[in-house]
Amino acid sequence: MSALKNKRVKSIALSLAIFSQLGIISHAAGVYGVERIQGENIYETSAMLSEHFGEYDTAILVNLDNTNADGLSASGLSGAANAPIFAIKKDSIPYDVSRKVNSRNIKKVYIIGGENAISKKAIDGLYYGQEIIRLYGDDRIQTSYKVAEEINNISGVNKVFYANAWKGEADTMSIASVSARDKAPIIQTNGQDVPFTENIESYVIGGNIAMSQNIVNKTQSERLGGIDRF
């Protein structure tokens, strides 16, 4: 599979995983059929998925070209802010997405990641005076903290999921839809430790190779991990 095709498949999976638990993917007759939602590229696909989201006045923009990490961190924010996630390029907002996020109905836009992920040039493609909030840190772990803080500001946080920022994208994908449904942040980690503890319901996503027992013990979490990612 080519790198481009692989990115496309991963990003479609990201969007479907997040959106399906929110009840916005329509299914064909009974359990025997599923509607396929697929554009010519990841940008068009994300725009098509937003049409199944229902009413919204907030959008989330992520760059999925090199990693799904920021998009996965944004899944809880999608649920908390009632906002679909759109894929864009580092320096531009593709046409299919621009038509959605530059709608006069959109009042607020979240940018996930620093300027190395989404540049100011891309943000200049927003031209209806939307409120722009950029959430970012020094790396994908710090960015996930900023997203979690924003979720707390919007709806409060009573549940968190801990995942491996570098080796755990597949595991994190599995929990993304639940994160959106429960408005619960995904906290990215190095797989060995976290610099804090939260006295709330929490889950460690992945087996011992991805997520150490130290994190489970320190956060008093329940581990959700199988013998492999499947």
N, C-alpha and C positions, 0 to 999 in steps of 0.2 A: 504494500500500500504506500503510495507516495506521501511525502510529508504534508502536502497541501490537503490531500484527501483525508488523511488521518486527523488533521486539525478540524476539518469540516465535520467529520463524524463525531469527534469529541465535543465540539461546541453544540451540535444539534442535541447530543445526549445531555449536555449540561442544561440546555433550555427545557427540554422535555422533562428531565428529572425534577427541575424546580417547579415548572408550571403544572404538571399533571396532578400533583397532590392538592393544588389550589382549585381543582375542578374546572379548569378552563380548556382542557383538551376534550373535544367531543368525540364520542365513540360511535361506531356504526352499530348495526343491529346486534343486540345482546353482547355476549362475550366472544362472538365468532369473528368480529371484524374490528379493525382499528383504522382511523383516518390517518393518512400520512400527511405531515406538514413539512414540506421541503422546498426551499428556494434554490436559486442558481448558486448561491454561496451562503456563508454563515450569516452575513449581514441581512440579506433578504429573508432568510429563514427566521431570524429573530424578529424582524418586522412582521412577518406573517403570524408568528406565534402571539404577538401582542394583540392581534385582532380577536383572539379568543380570551383575552384577559378580562373583558367587561369594562366598566367605566373606571377611568383613572385620570389623575391630573399630575402625576409624578412619574418620572422615568429614571432608570439607572443605566449608565453607560459604562461598558467595560471593554478592554482590549483583550481579545482572546487569541491573538496571533501567535504568541509564544508560550502562553501558559493559561490554564483555566483557574489558577489560584484566586485571583481577585474576583472572578465571576462566582466562584463557589463561596467565597467569604460574603458576597453580596446576597446570597440566597435568603438569609434571615431578614435582611433589610427589605427585600422584595415583598415578603409577607407583612412586615411591620408598616411599611409605607404604602402598601397596595400599589406597587410599581413594577411594571414589567422590566426585564433586563434586555438591553439592546447591545449587540456587538458592533463596535466601530473600529476604525483603524487608528494608529497612533496620531497621525497628522490630519485626519479628515473624517467626516461623518458621511458614510456612503448614502447615496440618494434614497434608497428604500427606507433607511432609518431616519434620514433627515425629514422625510415627509411626515413621519410619526412624531418625532420629538420637537419639530418646529410647528406643530399644530397649536392653534391659539388656545386649545384646552389645556396644554401643558404649562403648569405654573412653576414647577420645581424640577431640577435635574441634578441627580447625584453623579459625580465623577469618581470612579473607584480607581485609585492608584495615582502616583505622582506623575510628573511631566515626562519621565522616561517611558511611562505606559501610555498616557494620553496627553499630548502636548497642548499648549495654549492655542496653537494654530487650529487644532481640531475644535476647541471650545469656541473659537471665533465663528464656527459654523452654526452656533445657536443665535438666532437673531430676532426673537420675539420678546426679549427682556425676561426670560425665565430666571428664577432664582437658581443660582448655581452653587452647589455645595461639593467641594472636593474632599474626599476622605482618603488619606494616605499616610504612610509611615516610611521609615527608612528602608523597609523590605516588606515582603508579603505578610510576615508575622505581625509587624507593627501595624500594617494596614488593617489586618483583621481586628486588632484592638480598637482602632478608630471606628470601624464599622459597628462593632459591638457597643461602643459608647453611644453611637447615634441611635441604634435600636433601643437602647435603654432610655434615651431622651424621648423617643416617640411612644413607646408602649410599655417600658419597663422590661426587665429580664428576670425570668424565674427558672430558666433552663439554659444550659450551654452544652455544646459539643466540642470536644477537643480532637484535633486531627494533626497529621504530620504534613507540614507545609511543603516539604521537598519530595517525600516518597509516598504520600498518601492521597494523591488526587483521585485515584479510583475509589478508595474507601470513602473519601469525602463526597464524591458524586452520589454514592449510595444514600447518604444522609441528607443531601441538599433539599430534597422535596419535603422532608419532615422539618428541617430547619425553617423553610418558608411557611409551612402550615402552622408551626408553633411559634413563629416570630422569635426564634431562638438563634443566637449568634453561633457561628462556627469559629472557634478560636484556633488559629493556626499555631503550631509549635514546632520545635526542632526534633520532636520525638523522644526527648530525654527528660525535659524538665519544663516547668512554667514558673515565671517569676512571682506568682501570686496564687492564692487559693480563694475560692468563692464558696460560701456556705449555701449553695443552692443545688437543685437537681442537675446532675451533670453526667455526661457519657464520654468515654474515650472510644474513638472510632478506629478500629484496626487491631491486628494481632500484636504479639510481643516484638516482632521485628520492626514494625512501623512505630509502635507506641510502647514505651517502657512501662514496666510495672510501677516504677517510681511515680509517674504521673498519675496512674490510677490511685495509688495510695495517698499521694499528696492532696489530690482533689477529691478523694473519697467518691470516685466515679464508678459507674458500672461500665464494664468493657463490652462493646459490641464488636466482636471479631471472630471470623471463621478461620478455617485452615488456609483459605486463600481469599482473594478479593471477591470471588463469586459467592 
